[in-house]
Amino acid sequence: MLTRKQIELLRLIHTRMEADGVAPSFDEMKDALDLRSKSGIHRLITALEERGFIRRLAHKARAIEVLKLPDALSKEGFVPTVLDGGAVGKQAQPAGHMPVESAALELPIMGRIAAGTPIEAISARVNDIAVPGSMLNARSAHYALEVQGDSMIDLGINDGDIVVIREQDAADNGDIVVALVDGHEATLKRFKRQNGMIALEAANPAYETRLLRDDQVQVQGRLVGLIRSY
């Protein structure tokens, strides 16, 4: 299975190659998928290549061969195309306008997130998990984390739960966010602005609210779903 962002990128590449005979640049891909950096595009391209949906052609700039499409896209009409080929098949819808489906999609589990004392920042992919498509926004990237600790237990977020996070760098008061503190500690807390400071609130009376300067806190995503195994 593919993540929603992987499907969006595959659709974008296929559509542009049908229309122009050339794959979009990495900058165009980044802008179309609303990502902050090209490193995210590199990861998506690598994932699509590893799963056999595309192949990068050596010694050619922007040379990508689309080998196949998932069912959701192949129903639109598809014949494998190469960078130098002409337009074939029916044109797909532009990236970012993919309908939300209930079918499960794979998200990367990027490690453990503290719902308690902050732990070191999460950056390594450790596994994948199938997530209902209804949890996800077609225009945003998502990832999953395993919860460690009980500081959010009063909101029903337990130790060992998997939380689904939408990538974003801003938050509204009351949002439950993944916050990076002082550039190296990650924690899952409720976000609030309070007297010129940022409050990271627990949902467990055993834990105190942390008040931090704006420059100490970097929002890395907002909670949009939770998965629990029994």
C-alpha positions as CSV (number, residue, x, y, z in Angstrom):
1,M,0.0,0.0,0.0
2,L,1.0,3.6,-0.6
3,T,0.7,6.6,1.7
4,R,-1.5,9.5,0.5
5,K,1.5,11.7,-0.3
6,Q,3.1,8.9,-2.3
7,I,-0.1,8.5,-4.4
8,E,-0.2,12.3,-4.9
9,L,3.3,12.4,-6.1
10,L,2.8,9.4,-8.4
11,R,-0.3,11.1,-9.9
12,L,1.6,14.3,-10.4
13,I,4.5,12.7,-12.2
14,H,2.2,10.6,-14.4
15,T,0.0,13.6,-15.3
16,R,3.0,15.9,-16.1
17,M,4.6,13.2,-18.3
18,E,1.4,12.7,-20.2
19,A,1.0,16.4,-20.8
20,D,4.6,17.5,-21.3
21,G,6.7,14.4,-21.8
22,V,8.9,15.4,-18.9
23,A,8.7,14.8,-15.2
24,P,8.3,17.8,-12.9
25,S,11.4,19.2,-11.1
26,F,11.9,18.5,-7.4
27,D,11.0,22.1,-6.7
28,E,7.7,21.7,-8.6
29,M,7.0,18.5,-6.8
30,K,7.7,20.2,-3.4
31,D,5.4,23.1,-4.2
32,A,2.6,20.9,-5.6
33,L,2.6,18.6,-2.5
34,D,3.0,21.6,-0.1
35,L,6.2,20.2,1.5
36,R,8.7,22.4,3.2
37,S,11.9,20.9,1.7
38,K,13.0,18.8,-1.2
39,S,14.2,16.1,1.3
40,G,10.6,15.0,1.7
41,I,10.4,14.6,-2.1
42,H,13.6,12.5,-2.1
43,R,12.0,10.2,0.5
44,L,8.8,9.8,-1.5
45,I,10.7,9.1,-4.7
46,T,12.8,6.5,-3.0
47,A,9.7,4.8,-1.5
48,L,7.9,4.7,-4.8
49,E,11.0,3.2,-6.4
50,E,11.4,0.6,-3.7
51,R,7.8,-0.4,-4.2
52,G,8.2,-0.8,-7.9
53,F,5.9,2.0,-9.1
54,I,8.7,4.1,-10.7
55,R,12.2,3.7,-11.9
56,R,14.8,6.5,-12.1
57,L,16.9,6.4,-15.3
58,A,20.6,6.9,-14.9
59,H,22.5,9.8,-16.5
60,K,19.4,11.7,-17.5
61,A,18.1,14.8,-15.7
62,R,14.5,14.5,-14.4
63,A,14.4,11.0,-16.0
64,I,11.7,8.9,-14.3
65,E,9.8,5.9,-15.7
66,V,6.3,5.2,-14.4
67,L,6.0,1.4,-14.2
68,K,2.6,1.0,-12.7
69,L,-0.2,2.8,-10.8
70,P,-2.2,1.7,-7.8
71,D,-5.8,0.6,-8.4
72,A,-7.2,4.1,-7.5
73,L,-5.2,5.7,-10.3
74,S,-5.1,2.9,-12.8
75,K,-8.9,3.0,-13.1
76,E,-8.4,6.4,-14.8
77,G,-6.7,4.7,-17.7
78,F,-2.9,4.0,-17.7
79,V,-0.3,2.7,-20.1
80,P,3.3,2.7,-18.7
81,T,5.2,5.8,-19.9
82,V,8.8,6.9,-20.0
83,L,10.3,10.3,-19.9
84,D,10.9,10.5,-23.6
85,G,7.6,9.1,-24.7
86,G,4.4,10.9,-25.8
87,A,1.2,11.4,-24.0
88,V,-0.8,8.2,-23.5
89,G,-4.0,7.2,-21.7
90,K,-6.5,9.4,-19.9
91,Q,-5.2,12.4,-18.0
92,A,-5.3,12.1,-14.2
93,Q,-6.6,14.7,-11.9
94,P,-4.0,17.1,-10.5
95,A,-2.2,16.3,-7.3
96,G,-3.9,17.5,-4.2
97,H,-7.4,16.8,-5.4
98,M,-7.5,13.1,-4.7
99,P,-10.8,12.0,-3.1
100,V,-10.6,10.8,0.5
101,E,-11.2,7.1,0.6
102,S,-11.9,4.8,3.5
103,A,-9.4,2.2,2.4
104,A,-6.4,1.8,4.7
105,L,-3.1,3.5,3.7
106,E,0.3,2.9,5.1
107,L,2.0,5.5,7.2
108,P,5.6,5.3,8.6
109,I,5.9,4.9,12.3
110,M,8.8,7.3,13.1
111,G,9.6,6.1,16.6
112,R,8.3,6.8,20.1
113,I,6.9,10.1,21.4
114,A,6.9,11.0,25.1
115,A,3.5,11.7,26.7
116,G,5.4,12.5,29.9
117,T,9.0,13.7,30.2
118,P,10.3,14.7,26.8
119,I,12.5,12.2,25.1
120,E,15.1,12.7,22.3
121,A,13.6,14.0,19.0
122,I,12.1,11.4,16.6
123,S,13.6,11.0,13.2
124,A,14.1,7.3,12.4
125,R,11.4,5.3,10.6
126,V,11.0,2.0,12.5
127,N,7.9,0.4,10.9
128,D,4.7,1.0,8.9
129,I,1.1,0.9,10.0
130,A,-2.2,0.7,8.0
131,V,-4.3,3.8,8.8
132,P,-7.9,4.5,7.6
133,G,-8.0,7.0,4.8
134,S,-10.7,8.9,6.6
135,M,-8.2,10.0,9.2
136,L,-6.0,11.7,6.6
137,N,-6.1,15.0,4.7
138,A,-5.3,14.6,1.0
139,R,-3.3,17.9,0.9
140,S,-1.0,17.1,3.9
141,A,1.8,14.7,4.8
142,H,1.2,12.4,7.8
143,Y,3.2,10.1,10.0
144,A,2.6,7.9,13.1
145,L,4.3,7.7,16.5
146,E,4.1,5.3,19.4
147,V,3.1,6.9,22.7
148,Q,5.4,6.4,25.7
149,G,4.1,7.6,29.0
150,D,0.8,8.5,30.6
151,S,0.7,12.3,30.7
152,M,-2.1,12.5,28.2
153,I,-4.2,9.7,29.7
154,D,-7.2,11.9,30.7
155,L,-7.7,12.5,26.9
156,G,-7.7,8.8,26.3
157,I,-4.1,8.7,25.0
158,N,-2.5,5.7,26.6
159,D,1.0,4.3,26.8
160,G,1.6,2.1,23.7
161,D,-1.1,3.8,21.6
162,I,-0.2,4.8,18.0
163,V,-1.0,8.5,17.2
164,V,-1.5,9.7,13.7
165,I,0.1,13.1,13.1
166,R,-0.5,15.6,10.3
167,E,2.7,17.5,9.5
168,Q,2.4,21.3,10.2
169,D,4.5,23.9,11.8
170,A,1.7,26.0,13.4
171,A,-1.0,25.3,16.0
172,D,-4.1,26.8,17.5
173,N,-4.9,27.0,21.2
174,G,-6.1,23.6,22.3
175,D,-4.5,21.5,19.6
176,I,-2.6,18.4,20.7
177,V,0.7,18.7,19.0
178,V,4.1,17.1,18.6
179,A,6.4,19.8,20.0
180,L,10.2,19.9,19.6
181,V,11.6,21.6,22.7
182,D,15.0,23.3,22.5
183,G,15.7,21.5,19.2
184,H,16.3,18.1,20.7
185,E,13.4,16.9,22.9
186,A,10.1,15.8,21.4
187,T,6.8,15.6,23.4
188,L,3.1,15.2,22.8
189,K,1.1,17.9,24.6
190,R,-1.8,20.3,24.3
191,F,-0.6,23.6,22.9
192,K,-1.7,27.0,24.3
193,R,-0.4,30.5,24.1
194,Q,-0.4,32.1,27.5
195,N,1.0,35.6,28.6
196,G,3.5,35.7,25.7
197,M,4.7,32.2,26.4
198,I,3.8,28.8,25.0
199,A,2.2,26.4,27.4
200,L,2.6,22.6,26.8
201,E,-0.2,21.1,28.9
202,A,-0.4,17.5,30.1
203,A,-3.8,15.8,30.5
204,N,-2.8,14.2,33.8
205,P,-2.7,16.1,37.1
206,A,0.5,14.3,38.0
207,Y,2.3,16.4,35.4
208,E,2.9,20.2,35.5
209,T,2.3,22.5,32.6
210,R,5.6,23.6,30.9
211,L,5.9,27.3,30.1
212,L,8.4,28.0,27.3
213,R,9.5,30.9,25.2
214,D,8.3,30.9,21.6
215,D,11.8,30.3,20.3
216,Q,12.1,27.1,22.4
217,V,9.2,25.3,20.8
218,Q,8.8,24.1,17.3
219,V,5.5,22.5,16.3
220,Q,6.1,19.5,14.1
221,G,2.5,18.2,13.7
222,R,-1.0,18.0,15.1
223,L,-2.8,14.9,16.4
224,V,-5.6,13.8,14.0
225,G,-6.1,10.1,15.0
226,L,-5.3,7.3,17.4
227,I,-4.9,3.6,16.9
228,R,-4.9,1.1,19.8
229,S,-4.2,-2.6,19.8
230,Y,-5.7,-4.9,22.5
